[in-house]
């Protein structure tokens, strides 16, 4: 009996201790230095970063409109300095040329405006895993704003002299942070905007791409480095010449880039071997190829064409986005073609291509080559296009004009 009673008393005391400990824990202040809950993983927004994916492929996660028409039109005060980003509900984030970060709601109405200070933003805004809008402004300084327009952080970035002469577009990371480059310096930044690691490349970094937990840096001279923090960058290959625009992952183990304006080159990251998909001195490639689900590259040219090539280099598409670019005179076309260039194109899973072009309406091209335009979307200075949800696409112009276009059957 005594043994049973003792066990009962001990059990009661243990239970009471647990209750008291729990109550004491709840009464303690939260230590902000302890790990906090974070949303991690790849951002779910359809247009969360420059060229839509960590591999800079321009591949839309949602279908583009097939027969686009204008759903609404608005204007961003001060103009649009860079490509726009779009969140998972269709809100559009703009880096304004007058030192502002602006958000337009899915219906074309202003959501909020945040003054970034220090001059016009230097990069396209990106959207991280937890919905923070991140942009680099002069200083250089990193600014993070939440989805409601409240500033989460403003932090100075470590840069001096020529190291910040070129700022690469931020790349959202799966841990909720971002990576970016300042000149030849690469930085990993945590979700609170703090620099957690840096590494130096031997020359200016043109762009950063994400690949299987590591970062790939393509330099202005065409060299490719792999960086897995906290280790040092390692050289994995070279395009052999300066690259144009933004190179893109064209498979899990290769990068495609426009080289010397007339060659499209695929670099195998495992072997360092270069494969030329296109070499044509009669065309001027504008860089930044889009890459379809079948690994086809889609590259604009200075005379208003988009050229498609498969993995063997076979031409799969040749479509004229600017009338006259297929003229018998060798593609000179109207004077408009010689004065302007096409922004990068995007592509969806079905092979539908989205485009904007100077002085003419924006639109889409079906995988069969059939072109459809959205009347009323012409501007002289298109910045680019971005997916804005299923069968939706936003068209942005440097002047500040902004359109949402969608299929006629979709409202």
N, C-alpha and C positions, 0 to 999 in steps of 0.2 A: 504494500500500500504506500509506504514511504517513498519507494522508488518511483512509483507511478505519479505521486503528487509532485515529486521533485521535477520529473520530466515535464509535467503540465506547467509548473511555474516557470521553468526555463523557457518553454515554448512561448508563454505569454510575454515574458520579458523580451524575447527576440522579436516578436511581432510588434511590440510597442517601440522597440528600438528602430525598426524599419520605418514605422510611421513618423517618428520624431525626426529621423534622418531625412526622410523625404520632405517633411515640412521645412526643415532647416535649409535644405538645398533650394527649395522654391523661394525662400526668403532672401537668398543671397543675390547681390547685384550681378548682372551678366558681364563677364570680362570680355571686352571687345577684341582683345588680342587672341582669344581662343578661336579655333576654326569655326566658321559660320557656314550655314547651309547655302549651297550654291547650285544653280542650274548649270549643268555641264552637257557636253555633247555638241554635235554640229548644229549651228543655228537652223531653226525650222523655217525661217522666212524665205520666200521665193527669190528675193533679190537682196540677200544680206551683205554682199561684198562685191567688189569689182570683179567682173567676169563670172559672177554667180556661184563659183565653187572654189574650194581650196586649190584645185588644179588649174584655175583660171580658164576653164574650158568654154565658158559662155553657154553651157548646157542648162536649159530651164528645167526646174523640177516639176513644173505644171505646164499643161498644153497651152500653146499660143493660139490666138484667134485665127480662124481660117478665112473668114470673110469680114474683116474688121470694119467697124464704123466708130465715129466719135461718140462716146458716152458722156464725157464732160470735158470742159476746157477751163484752165485758169492761168494765172501768171504769178510767178514768184518775184517779189520786189527785189530789185538789185541784181537780178540775173542769176544764172546757175553756173557755178564754176567748174563742176565735175559731174561725172555720172551720178545718178541718184540711186538710193537703196529703197527697198520695199519690205515692210514687215509682214508677219503671217496673217494679219487681218486686212492687208491692202493699203495701209498708211504709207505715204511716200516721204522719205527723209532727204532733205536738200542741203547741200553746202552752198550757201548764198555767197555771191561775190562781195557783199557788203558786211563781212564779218558776222554772219549769222548762221545758225543751224535752224532750219525750218521744217516743220512737219505738216503735211497736207493729209486730211483724213480720206477714207476710201470713197467719199462722195465729192471730193474736190474742194472742201472747205478747210480753212486754216485751223490746225489743231493748236499749235504753239510756235513761238519764236524765241530762241535763246541767243543772246549776243555773246559771241565767243571772244571778242576782243582781239587785240594784237594783229589786226589785218585779216584779209580773206583767208578762209581755210585752205590748207595746202593739199588735201587729199579728198577722195571720195569718202563719205561717211560709211561706216560699216555697222552691222548690228550683231552683237555677241549673243551667246547662248541664253543669257538671262534678259535679253531685250535692251541692253544698254547701247545707245547710239554713240559711237566713238569716232572722233575726227582729230587730225593734227592741224594745229594753227601755228603761225609764226612764233618763233622763240628759240627752238621749237617747244611746243607745249601740247600735251595730250588732254583732250576734253571728253568727258563721258557724261551723257545725259540720259535719264531713264525715259520710259515710254510716255510718261505724263509731262515731260518737259522740265523736270527738276534736275539740276546739275548734281551729279554724283561725285565727280572729281575734276580737278584741273591740276595737272602735274607737269612740272618742267622735265624735259627729256635731256639726257646727258649728251650734249653735242657742243663742239667748239670748232671755230674756223670753217674749213671747207667740208667737215664731216656732215654738215646739214645742208650742203648745197643742193642735194637731190633727196627728196623724201619719197620713199616707196609707199604704195597703198597698203594700209593695215590689212592683216589677214587674221580673221577670227580663228581661235584655237578651240579644240574640244574641251579644254579645261575652263572655258569661260573667259579667258584672257585674249590677247592679241599679240601678233608679231609684226614688226615693221623694220624698215631699214632707213638709216640716216647716212647718206653717202655710202661709205664702205662699212659702216657699223650696223650689225644686226642686233635687234633687241627682242627679248621675250618679256611680256608684261602681264601681270596677274589681273584678275577680275576687278581689283580695286584701283587699277591704273599704275601700280608700282612696278618698276623695272626689276626683274628677278635674275636675269642673266643677259650678257652681251657677248658678242664675238665679232672679230674683225675679218673682213675679206681683203684680198690684196688690191682690190679696185672697186669702183662704184657699183653697187648692186642695182640692177635694173628692176627686178621684181623678185618676190618671194612666193613660193608655191608650197602647199602641204602635201606630204606623201607618207602614209603609214607611220605616223607619229614623229616624223622628222621634217625638217624644213629644207627645201631646195632653193638655192639662191642662184639666179642667172645674172651675170655681170654685164656691164655695158659692152665689154669686149667679147662676149659670147662664152665665157667660162662658166661651168656649172659646179656648185659646191653643195655638199650635204652637211647639215648641221643638226645634231641631236644633243641638246643641252643636257648636262653641263660640259660636254666634251668640246673639242675644237672642230672647226669646219674641215672637211676633207674634200679634195678635188675628185670629181667623178667623171668629168669629160669636158669637151669643148665643141662649140659649133664652128670653130676655126675662123670666125670673123664676127664683127659686131652684129647684134640682133636688133630687129625693129619691133616696136610695140611691146605687147605682153606675150611671151611664150606661154604655151599651154601643155599640160599633160595629155598626151594622145594615147596613152595606155598606162597601166600600173608601173611600167618599167621604162617609159620613154617620154621625151619632151619634143614637141614640134615648135618650130620658130621660123619666122621670115628672116632671111639672112641676105644682106647686101641688096635688099629691095626686090630681087628677082628670083631668089631661090627659097623653096620651102623645104626645110631640112628636119629630119627626125633623128634624135640622138638617143641611142640605147644607153640607159643609165647603168646597166650591169656590165656591159662590155666596152662602152665608150665609142662604139662604132657608129658612124654617121650614115644615114640613108637619105638620099635626095628624092623627095616626092615630086618636086617641080623645079626645073631650071630653064627659065625662058627670059632672055634678055629683052623681049618685045613687050613684056608686061612689067608694071611697077606694083609690087605687092605692098599693102598698107600694114602688114603685120597683124598681130592679135587674131590668129585663126580661132574660129569656133570649132569644137570637136563634138561630133554626134555620138550617139550610143554605139554605132557600128564602127567608131574610130575614124570616120571620114572627116577630113579637114575642110573648112569652108572659109575662104580667105578673100576679102575685098581687094580690088585693084584701084589704082588711081584713075583709070578711065571708066569707072562705074560698073565694073563686072564683079560678080562673086564666082570664084572658081572652087569646085569641089574635087577632092582627090581621095582615093581609097588608100589602104595601107601599102599597096604595091606601086602607087604613083599613077594609077590609071585615073583619067579625068572622069568624074561622075556627074558633074554639074557645071554648066556655064550659063549664067543668067545675067542679063543687063538690067541693072537697077536704074541707070540713067539713060534715057533714050538717046540713040546716036552712037553709043559706045561699041556697037557691032557694025559700024559703017565700013564700007569697002576701003576707005582711006587708011585703014590700019587702026581704027578705033579712036581717032582724034575727037570726033563728036563735037557738041557745042562748046563754046568758050567756057561755059560753066564748069565743065569737066576738068579743064586745065587749071581752074582757079581754086578748086575745092577738093576735099577728100571725104571719103565715107567713114562714118564712125564704125567701130566693130559691130559685127552682126551677132545674133544669138540664135540658138536652135533648140527645139524641144525633142521629146522622146520619139515622136513620129517623123522627125526630119523636117518639120516646118521651120522656116527661117524667118526671123524678125529683123527688120532693118529700118533705118532712117537715112535720108539723103538730102543734101542741101538744095533748097529751092523747090523741092518736089514733095508730094505726099509720102508719108511713111506707110509701111504695110508689112505683109508677110509673103513668103514664097513657099508653096507646097513642095513636097518631096519630088513631085513630078515636074517641077519647074514652072508651074502656073503662078503668076503674080497677082496679088490682090492688094489694093491700096485703100486707105481710110481717107476719103475726101475731106479737105479742110485742115490737114495736119502739116502743111508745108511751112518751113521756116528756112532762113538762109544759113543758120548756124546750129544744126543739131548736135547735141552732146552725146546722145545715144538712146537706147531703148532698154527696158527691163521688164521681166514678167511681173504681173501684179495680181496673181491668183489664176484659177482655171479660166482659160479663154479670155484673159485680160492682159494688156500690155500698156505700159506707160511710155510716152514719147516726150523727151526733154530737150529744150533748146537753150543755148547759152544766153539768149535774150531774156530768159525767164518764162517763156511760154511752156505750158505743160498740158498734155492731153492724156486722157485714159481712153483707149480704144478696146473694143470687144466685138465678139461675133454678133451678127444681126439678130440671131435667135436668142441671145443671152441678154438679160436685163438685170 
